[in-house]
């Protein structure tokens, strides 16, 4: 009898506790991943050095964010990553690249999988320019600027753009000292970082993460101790891409054959969508300005690649017809995708 009472009491305690836990976890709780920059540009790196970077991952949702795995491509290594990130907290993923044997512009990445339903997978990238020997770039007075006086970085809308320049002294001498930087705009936050010997300088610029789709430019001026060139003028550019890349932009269905039995023509064309960022694409509807055409999802790799088949939903009349297929999406920056269509029925 005492044993039964003890078991009953224990079950009551567990039942009460589970009720409390259920109340603490709101209905529909879900993680939501945020990362300011998925690309780290290390600029010029002497071949043989190791490039490493910590990517800060934030959980702005209301349930635990799980980093299920980090799978690097050839040449990239995972140092460590936080597997569970609580709501409102942040963690990090640390990657490195050993640059021995790499010369010129190099890009290495790692694929990250998570339990965020809107971002089940994405890539983190390390970029650098492997330098083996004398630096290359644009000669400006007593300086060599790599990659040049105008440097361009790119990112998907909602993410920060990183731009890096390296300033050397010409003819193998140390760069004249850079004392500061001034700017004509607020697109980028700019820092000047000398190497250990102050023989060269890295100009690192990070844009705001809320830039609209398009190309944005900002001029900066470096104050130097060079008598020949006390001011060095440079330009930074941010190219912000839409999250969905669609190709082709227009299709032609030529020499359409109408079956003798009046059934639908069998010809069709594919439209391919590559997702560069943002929440996982959902197709919310398809419409066509040509009443005899429609489109449907054929294959998909959620968050990455999709293919849609444009096909006949009715029998087209003879002649040349031009219109478009409009695909409604859940992507705020690209709520619709429009594909031009030409149909020719001889």
C-alpha positions as CSV (number, residue, x, y, z in Angstrom):
1,X,0.0,0.0,0.0
2,X,2.8,2.4,0.9
3,X,4.6,1.6,-2.4
4,X,1.4,2.4,-4.4
5,X,1.0,5.7,-2.6
6,X,4.7,6.6,-3.3
7,X,4.4,5.7,-7.0
8,X,1.1,7.7,-7.3
9,X,2.7,10.7,-5.6
10,X,5.7,10.5,-7.9
11,X,3.5,10.3,-11.0
12,X,1.6,13.3,-9.7
13,X,4.8,15.3,-9.3
14,X,5.9,14.4,-12.9
15,X,2.5,15.2,-14.2
16,X,2.5,18.6,-12.6
17,X,6.0,19.2,-13.8
18,X,5.1,18.3,-17.4
19,X,2.2,20.6,-17.2
20,X,4.5,23.5,-16.2
21,X,6.9,22.6,-19.0
22,X,4.1,22.6,-21.5
23,X,3.0,26.0,-20.4
24,X,6.6,27.3,-20.6
25,X,6.9,26.2,-24.3
26,X,4.4,28.3,-26.3
27,X,2.3,26.7,-28.9
28,X,4.0,26.9,-32.3
29,X,7.4,27.6,-30.8
30,X,10.1,27.5,-33.4
31,X,13.7,28.5,-33.8
32,X,14.7,31.3,-36.1
33,X,18.3,31.7,-37.3
34,X,19.9,35.0,-38.1
35,X,23.5,35.6,-39.3
36,X,24.7,39.1,-40.4
37,X,27.4,37.9,-42.9
38,X,27.7,34.4,-44.4
39,X,30.9,35.4,-46.3
40,X,34.2,36.4,-44.7
41,X,36.8,38.0,-47.0
42,X,40.3,37.8,-45.6
43,X,41.8,39.9,-48.3
44,X,45.4,39.2,-49.3
45,X,46.9,36.2,-47.5
46,X,50.5,35.0,-47.9
47,X,50.4,31.4,-49.2
48,X,50.9,29.0,-46.4
49,X,49.2,30.9,-43.7
50,X,46.0,29.7,-42.1
51,X,42.8,31.8,-42.4
52,X,40.2,31.3,-39.7
53,X,37.0,33.0,-38.9
54,X,34.1,32.9,-36.3
55,X,30.6,33.3,-37.8
56,X,28.2,34.6,-35.2
57,X,24.8,32.7,-35.3
58,X,21.9,34.2,-33.5
59,X,18.6,32.6,-32.5
60,X,15.8,35.2,-32.7
61,X,13.1,32.6,-32.4
62,X,11.3,31.2,-29.3
63,X,12.7,27.6,-29.4
64,X,16.1,26.1,-29.2
65,X,18.1,26.4,-32.5
66,X,20.0,23.2,-33.3
67,X,23.0,23.2,-35.6
68,X,22.8,19.7,-36.9
69,X,26.0,19.6,-38.8
70,X,28.7,21.6,-40.5
71,X,30.1,19.9,-43.6
72,X,33.1,21.7,-45.2
73,X,34.1,21.4,-48.9
74,X,37.6,20.3,-49.9
75,X,40.1,22.7,-48.4
76,X,37.9,24.1,-45.6
77,X,37.9,22.7,-42.1
78,X,35.5,23.0,-39.2
79,X,37.2,24.0,-36.0
80,X,34.1,23.9,-33.7
81,X,30.4,24.9,-33.6
82,X,27.7,25.4,-30.9
83,X,25.2,22.6,-31.4
84,X,22.3,24.2,-29.4
85,X,21.6,28.0,-29.2
86,X,18.8,29.0,-26.8
87,X,16.2,31.6,-27.8
88,X,17.6,35.1,-27.6
89,X,21.2,33.9,-27.5
90,X,24.0,33.6,-30.0
91,X,26.6,31.0,-30.7
92,X,29.4,30.6,-33.3
93,X,30.7,28.4,-36.1
94,X,34.5,28.5,-36.5
95,X,36.0,27.6,-39.8
96,X,39.6,27.6,-41.2
97,X,41.4,27.2,-44.4
98,X,45.1,26.2,-44.8
99,X,46.3,28.2,-47.7
100,X,49.4,26.2,-48.8
101,X,49.3,25.8,-52.5
102,X,46.6,28.4,-53.1
103,X,47.4,31.4,-55.3
104,X,45.0,34.1,-56.5
105,X,41.3,34.5,-55.6
106,X,40.1,31.5,-53.6
107,X,36.7,30.7,-52.2
108,X,36.0,27.8,-49.8
109,X,32.8,27.0,-48.0
110,X,31.0,24.8,-45.5
111,X,27.3,23.7,-45.7
112,X,25.4,24.1,-42.4
113,X,22.2,22.2,-41.6
114,X,19.8,23.4,-38.9
115,X,16.3,22.7,-37.4
116,X,15.1,26.2,-38.5
117,X,12.2,25.3,-40.9
118,X,12.8,28.5,-42.9
119,X,16.6,27.9,-43.2
120,X,17.3,24.2,-43.0
121,X,20.6,24.6,-44.8
122,X,22.9,27.4,-45.9
123,X,26.6,27.9,-46.8
124,X,29.3,29.8,-45.0
125,X,32.2,31.0,-47.2
126,X,35.8,32.1,-46.6
127,X,37.3,34.1,-49.4
128,X,40.9,35.3,-49.8
129,X,43.6,36.2,-52.3
130,X,46.6,33.9,-52.0
131,X,49.8,35.9,-52.5
132,X,53.0,34.1,-53.3
133,X,55.8,36.7,-53.8
134,X,55.5,40.3,-54.7
135,X,52.0,41.8,-54.1
136,X,49.8,42.6,-57.1
137,X,47.2,45.3,-57.6
138,X,46.8,48.9,-58.8
139,X,49.8,51.2,-58.4
140,X,48.7,54.6,-57.0
141,X,51.5,56.9,-56.3
142,X,53.8,55.2,-53.6
143,X,51.1,52.6,-52.9
144,X,49.9,49.3,-54.3
145,X,46.2,48.7,-53.6
146,X,44.9,45.2,-54.0
147,X,42.6,44.3,-55.7
148,X,42.4,48.0,-56.9
149,X,41.2,51.5,-56.1
150,X,37.6,50.3,-56.6
151,X,36.7,47.1,-54.6
152,X,33.3,45.3,-54.9
153,X,31.6,42.9,-52.5
154,X,28.2,41.2,-52.8
155,X,25.6,39.5,-50.6
156,X,22.0,38.5,-50.7
157,X,19.5,41.1,-49.5
158,X,19.2,41.0,-45.7
159,X,22.9,40.1,-45.2
160,X,25.9,42.4,-44.8
161,X,28.4,42.9,-47.6
162,X,32.1,42.5,-46.9
163,X,34.7,44.4,-48.9
164,X,38.5,44.1,-48.2
165,X,41.4,46.1,-49.7
166,X,45.1,45.6,-48.9
167,X,47.5,48.6,-49.1
168,X,51.2,48.0,-49.7
169,X,54.2,50.2,-50.3
170,X,55.5,50.2,-53.9
171,X,58.8,48.6,-54.9
172,X,58.9,46.2,-52.0
173,X,59.1,48.9,-49.3
174,X,56.8,49.2,-46.4
175,X,53.6,51.1,-46.9
176,X,53.7,54.7,-45.6
177,X,51.7,54.9,-42.4
178,X,47.9,55.3,-42.7
179,X,46.7,57.6,-39.9
180,X,42.9,57.4,-40.4
181,X,40.0,57.2,-42.8
182,X,37.1,59.5,-43.7
183,X,34.0,58.7,-45.7
184,X,31.3,60.5,-47.7
185,X,28.5,58.1,-46.8
186,X,27.1,55.6,-44.3
187,X,26.8,52.5,-46.4
188,X,29.9,50.8,-45.0
189,X,31.5,50.8,-41.6
190,X,35.3,51.0,-42.3
191,X,38.3,50.0,-40.2
192,X,42.0,50.2,-41.0
193,X,44.1,47.3,-39.6
194,X,47.9,47.2,-39.9
195,X,49.7,43.9,-39.9
196,X,52.1,43.2,-37.0
197,X,55.0,45.1,-38.6
198,X,52.8,47.9,-39.9
199,X,54.3,47.2,-43.4
200,X,50.9,46.8,-45.0
201,X,47.3,47.7,-44.1
202,X,44.0,46.0,-44.5
203,X,41.0,48.2,-45.2
204,X,38.0,46.2,-44.0
205,X,34.4,47.5,-44.8
206,X,31.2,45.9,-43.6
207,X,27.9,47.2,-44.9
208,X,24.6,47.5,-43.1
209,X,22.4,44.4,-43.5
210,X,19.3,46.3,-44.6
211,X,20.5,47.6,-47.9
212,X,18.0,47.2,-50.7
213,X,18.6,45.2,-53.8
214,X,20.9,47.1,-56.2
215,X,24.4,48.5,-56.4
216,X,25.6,51.0,-53.7
217,X,28.9,53.0,-53.7
218,X,30.8,54.9,-51.0
219,X,34.0,56.9,-51.4
220,X,36.6,56.9,-48.7
221,X,39.9,58.8,-48.2
222,X,42.8,57.4,-46.3
223,X,45.0,60.0,-44.5
224,X,48.7,58.9,-44.9
225,X,52.1,60.1,-43.9
226,X,53.3,60.0,-47.5
227,X,54.6,63.4,-48.7
228,X,53.8,62.4,-52.2
229,X,50.3,61.4,-51.5
230,X,48.9,62.5,-48.1
231,X,45.4,61.4,-49.1
232,X,44.6,58.1,-50.9
233,X,41.1,58.1,-52.4
234,X,39.3,54.7,-52.8
235,X,35.8,53.5,-53.7
236,X,33.8,50.7,-52.1
237,X,30.8,49.1,-53.7
238,X,28.1,46.8,-52.4
239,X,26.1,44.6,-54.8
240,X,23.0,43.4,-53.1
241,X,21.3,40.5,-54.9
242,X,17.7,39.3,-54.8
243,X,17.4,36.0,-52.9
244,X,16.2,34.1,-56.0
245,X,18.1,33.8,-59.2
246,X,15.8,32.7,-62.1
247,X,16.8,31.4,-65.5
248,X,16.0,31.7,-68.3
249,X,14.2,35.0,-68.0
250,X,12.2,34.2,-71.1
251,X,11.4,31.0,-72.9
252,X,10.1,30.1,-76.4
253,X,7.9,27.1,-77.2
254,X,8.3,26.8,-80.9
255,X,6.6,24.7,-83.6
256,X,3.9,23.5,-81.3
257,X,2.1,20.4,-82.5
258,X,-1.6,20.0,-81.8
259,X,-2.5,16.3,-81.5
260,X,-5.2,15.2,-84.0
261,X,-7.4,13.9,-81.2
262,X,-7.5,17.4,-79.7
263,X,-5.5,16.5,-76.6
264,X,-3.0,18.9,-75.1
265,X,0.3,19.6,-76.8
266,X,3.2,17.7,-75.1
267,X,5.9,20.4,-75.5
268,X,7.1,22.0,-72.3
269,X,10.0,24.1,-71.0
270,X,11.8,24.3,-67.7
271,X,12.5,27.4,-65.5
272,X,15.3,26.9,-63.0
273,X,15.4,28.8,-59.7
274,X,18.5,29.0,-57.5
275,X,18.0,30.2,-53.9
276,X,20.8,32.4,-52.7
277,X,19.4,33.2,-49.2
278,X,16.3,34.0,-47.2
279,X,13.5,31.7,-46.0
280,X,12.8,28.4,-47.8
281,X,11.0,29.2,-51.0
282,X,7.3,28.4,-51.2
283,X,5.3,28.6,-54.4
284,X,2.0,30.2,-53.4
285,X,0.4,30.3,-56.8
286,X,0.9,30.3,-60.5
287,X,-0.9,32.5,-63.1
288,X,-0.4,33.0,-66.8
289,X,-1.4,35.8,-69.2
290,X,-1.8,33.1,-71.8
291,X,-4.9,31.1,-70.9
292,X,-3.5,27.9,-72.3
293,X,-0.3,27.8,-70.2
294,X,0.5,27.0,-66.6
295,X,3.6,26.0,-64.5
296,X,4.2,23.4,-61.8
297,X,7.0,22.4,-59.6
298,X,8.9,19.5,-61.0
299,X,11.9,19.0,-58.7
300,X,13.2,20.8,-55.6
301,X,16.0,20.9,-53.2
302,X,14.5,23.1,-50.5
303,X,16.5,26.3,-49.8
304,X,18.8,25.7,-52.8
305,X,17.5,24.6,-56.2
306,X,14.1,24.3,-57.9
307,X,12.8,23.5,-61.3
308,X,9.4,24.4,-62.7
309,X,7.8,23.0,-65.9
310,X,5.9,25.4,-68.1
311,X,3.3,23.4,-70.0
312,X,0.0,23.5,-71.7
313,X,-3.2,23.6,-69.8
314,X,-5.3,24.2,-72.9
315,X,-5.1,24.0,-76.7
316,X,-3.5,27.1,-78.2
317,X,-4.8,28.7,-81.4
318,X,-2.6,29.0,-84.4
319,X,-0.2,32.0,-84.5
320,X,2.4,33.7,-82.4
321,X,1.5,34.4,-78.8
322,X,3.5,36.4,-76.2
323,X,2.8,36.6,-72.5
324,X,4.3,35.7,-69.2
325,X,3.9,33.2,-66.4
326,X,3.7,34.8,-62.9
327,X,4.8,32.7,-59.9
328,X,3.8,34.0,-56.4
329,X,6.3,33.3,-53.6
330,X,6.7,33.8,-49.9
331,X,9.9,35.8,-50.3
332,X,9.3,39.4,-49.2
333,X,12.0,40.8,-51.5
334,X,10.7,38.8,-54.5
335,X,7.0,38.2,-54.0
336,X,6.6,37.3,-57.7
337,X,8.7,35.8,-60.4
338,X,7.8,36.7,-64.0
339,X,9.0,34.6,-66.9
340,X,8.4,35.8,-70.4
341,X,6.8,33.2,-72.7
342,X,6.5,33.1,-76.5
343,X,4.4,30.3,-78.1
344,X,4.4,29.7,-81.8
345,X,1.8,27.4,-83.3
346,X,2.3,26.9,-87.1
